Amino acid sequence: MTANNKLEKSFGTVGAYSGNILFLAGIVLFIIYSSLIALFLLCLGAFVGFSSTSVLIDFDNKRVKFLNNLWGIIPYGQWMDINPDMKIGIRKSNLKWRTYSRGNRTLDIDTADFLVILFNSEEKEIMPLKKAVSLIIAKVEAESIRDQLELSMI
């Protein structure tokens, strides 16, 4: 069984929104003018707006794969085998995305999530496995992943 856990947008919330606007502008320009600039806006907007990160967990073969989903459809990553001495833990993630308006006002977007993390034998972070909105959900997910991969908790 394989689980695909989406983590976040590659360019953040503001970048994804801006990319979607560029993508829509490229569609409109391509319909009206059919120009190369429209194709450039389409490609750039799709890349910035739809690119994201995710993690594939193969429970049967005990391996994980961190993916960068380019343009939202092309997964790029490398499989990593799970060793029995690896551990699972939970860490709070506080991300702040900041953008500036033309009037030099700031817009801050705070995201506070909990990440289920895969650690190596020296308890150094390897990669996030799953994102949860609360600590209780993160603990349940961490225990589920731990049981399926037969690892220990930190």
VOMAR-259657 format. One record per atom (N, C-alpha, C): residue in one letter; x, z, y. Coordinates in steps of 0.2 Angstrom, whole numbers, plus 5000, padded with zeros to 4 digits. Each point is the difference from the previous one (the first is absolute). Layout:
<pts>
AXZY;...
</pts>
This chain:
<pts>
M500450004994;M499650005006;M500450005006;T499949965005;T500350005006;T499650025006;A500350045005;A499650025006;A500349975006;N499649975004;N500349975007;N499850055005;N500450035004;N499950055005;N500249975007;K499549995004;K500249975007;K500250065004;L500649995004;L500250055004;L499949995007;E500249955003;E499949995008;E500149935002;K499849995006;K500249935003;K500750005002;S500449954999;S500750005001;S500250015008;F499549975004;F500250015007;F499550055004;G499750044996;G499650055003;G499349985002;T499650045003;T499349995002;T500049955005;V500450015005;V500049965006;V500349934999;G500550004996;G500349934998;G499549964995;A499650034996;A499549974996;A499549975004;Y499850045005;Y499449985005;Y500349945004;S500650005002;S500349955004;S500149944996;G500250014994;G500149944996;G499349964998;N499550044999;N499349974999;N499849965006;I500150035006;I499849965006;I500449945000;L500750004999;L500449945000;L499749954995;F499850024994;F499849964994;F499349975003;L499650035003;L499349975002;L500249955006;A500550025004;A500149955005;A500349944997;G500450004995;G500349944997;G499449964996;I499550044998;I499549964997;I499649965005;V499950035005;V499649975006;V500449945003;L500650015001;L500549955002;L500049944995;F500150024994;F500049944995;F499449964999;I499450035001;I499449975000;I499949955006;I500250035006;I500049965006;I500549945001;Y500750024999;Y500549965001;Y500449974994;S500050034995;S500449984994;S500750005001;S500350055003;S500749995003;S500550054995;L500649995001;L500550044997;L500050075003;I499950015006;I499950075003;I499550044996;A499449964999;A499550044996;A500250024993;L500449954997;L500250024993;L500550065000;F500450005006;F500550065001;F499650065001;L499550005004;L499650065001;L499750024994;L499749964996;L499750014994;L500550044995;C500649974999;C500550034996;C500250075002;L500250005007;L500250075003;L499550054999;G499449985002;G499450055000;G499850024993;A500049964995;A499950024993;A500650044998;F500649995002;F500550044997;F500050075003;V499950015007;V500050065003;V499350044998;G499549965000;G499350044999;G499950024993;F500249964995;F499850014993;F500650034996;S500650005002;S500550034996;S499950074999;S500150034994;S499950074998;S500550024995;T500050064998;T500450034995;T499650034995;S500250004994;S499650034994;S500550024994;V499850034996;V500450024994;V499649994993;L500349964996;L499749994993;L500350054995;I499650034997;I500250054995;I499849984993;D500549984995;D499849984994;D500150064995;F499450034998;F500050064996;F500249994993;D499949944997;D500249994993;D500749994999;N500449965005;N500749994999;N500450055004;K499750055004;K500350055004;K500549975005;R499749965005;R500449975005;R499650005006;V500349995006;V499750005006;V500349945004;K499649975005;K500249955004;K499850015007;F500450005005;F499850015007;F499949925003;L499549995002;L499849935002;L500049995008;N500349955003;N499849985006;N499649944999;N499350005003;N499649944999;N500049965006;L500449955000;L500149955005;L499449965001;W499849995006;W499449975002;W499350034996;G500150054997;G499550044997;G499849974993;I500449954998;I499949974993;I500649994996;I500650005003;I500649994996;I500350064999;P500050034994;P500350074998;P500749994999;Y500550045003;Y500749994999;Y500250074999;G500450014994;G500250074998;G500449994994;Q500350064998;Q500450004993;Q499850064996;W499949994994;W499850054995;W500650055000;M499850074999;M500550054999;M499750044994;D500450024995;D499850044994;D500050075002;I499550034997;I499950085001;I500450034995;N500550055002;N500450044996;N499650074999;P500150034994;P499750064999;P500250065004;D500649995004;D500250065004;D499749995007;M499649955002;M499749995006;M499550045001;K499850025006;K499450045002;K499549985005;I499550035000;I499449985005;I499950055005;G499949995006;G499950055005;G499549975005;I499950045005;I499549995006;I500450015006;R499949965005;R500350015007;R499549975005;K499950045005;K499649985006;K500349955004;S499649955002;S500349945004;S499650005006;N500450015006;N499750005006;N500349945004;L499649955000;L500349945004;L499649995006;K500449985005;K499749995007;K500249935002;W499549965002;W500149935002;W499850005007;R500549985004;R499950005008;R500149935002;T499549985005;T500149945003;T499850015008;Y500349955004;Y499950015007;Y499649945003;S499550025004;S499649945004;S500449975005;R499749955003;R500349975006;R500150055006;G499550055000;G500150055006;G500450054998;N500449994995;N500550054998;N499750074997;R499449994998;R499750064996;R500150004993;T500150064997;T500150004993;T499450014996;L500049974994;L499550014995;L500350034994;D499950064998;D500350034994;D499450004995;I500249984994;I499650014994;I500450044995;D499750064998;D500350044995;D499649994994;T500450004994;T499850004994;T500350064996;A499650044997;A500350064996;A499749994993;D500549984995;D499849994994;D500450044995;F499950004994;F500450034995;F500249954995;L500650004998;L500349954996;L500250034993;V499949974995;V500250024993;V500749964999;I500550045000;I500749975000;I500350004993;L500449954998;L500450014994;L500750025002;F500350054997;F500750035002;F500449984994;N500750005001;N500549994995;N500150074997;S500550014996;S500250064997;S500350055005;E500349975005;E500350055005;E499550015006;E499349994999;E499550015004;E500149965007;K500249944999;K500149965006;K499449954999;E499749985006;E499449955000;E500249934998;I499649984995;I500149934998;I499549955004;M499450024998;M499549955004;M499350044999;P499649995005;P499350025000;P499649974994;L499650034997;L499549974995;L499350005002;K499850045004;K499350005002;K499950035006;K499549985004;K499850035006;K499350045000;A500050065002;A499350035000;A499950035007;V499350015002;V499850035006;V500150085000;S499950034995;S500150075000;S500450034995;L500250065000;L500550034996;L499750014993;I499350024999;I499750014994;I500049934996;I499849955003;I500049934997;I500749984998;A500550025004;A500749984998;A500250044994;K499850065000;K500250044994;K499749974993;V499349985001;V499749984994;V500349934998;E500249965005;E500349934998;E500750024997;A500450045003;A500750024998;A499950024992;E499650054999;E499950024993;E499849944995;S499649965003;S499849944995;S500649964999;I500349985005;I500649964999;I500550034996;R500150075001;R500550044996;R499950004993;D499350014998;D499850004993;D500149934997;Q499849955003;Q500149934997;Q500749985000;L500450025004;L500749985000;L500550054996;E499750064998;E500350054997;E500650035004;L499950015006;L500550035004;L499950075002;S500550035004;S499850075002;S499950005008;M499750055002;M499850015007;M500650045004;I500049995006;I500550045004;I499650055003;
</pts>
